[in-house]
């Protein structure tokens, strides 16, 4: 009888250890998911050629608590039409900047933005909100975002700037497919005078 009780006690302690380990692991996962890192899947072709449909990314949710978003960052944010969904786009314009789309080119504070990370054949057409040759100044804590594949992207040109509070975080790592795994580097751009 004592042996049976001893066995039952050991089995009970074993299962209690498993449950305790599971609760701790789940707690760590929830904290990481809610406050530090979150997985996202690229859906659609709006970020081609740099991000393809079906790729999986890790979004860093801490960076923008410590520093301001910057131009060229690829970000995940709450969709403007339905905040239950997340979008992925690139930050083009920063708070307080004057933006203008003219002759399929982006001008920021009067200087032409040269996006070296995009093929030369890509053009940036005006949209419903950002009309051709009309200036628009971003408010504090507003960001102009666009998909890299400008001809096939619903972005700030159609539905306006993204408020900072809607930013989920900065895309930090691509982890699928395995042949494309790696940290997302900040792409280069430059400004040229409009004259």
Beta strands, then each sheet from edge to edge (+ up, - down):
strand 1: 37-41
strand 2: 56-60
strand 3: 74-78
strand 4: 86-93
strand 5: 98-102
strand 6: 105-108
strand 7: 111-115
strand 8: 135-137
strand 9: 142-146
strand 10: 162-163
strand 11: 167-176
strand 12: 182-183
strand 13: 189-193
sheet 1: 1+ 2- 11+ 3- 4+ 9- 10+
sheet 2: 1+ 2- 11+ 12-
sheet 3: 8+ 5- 6+ 7- 13+
end
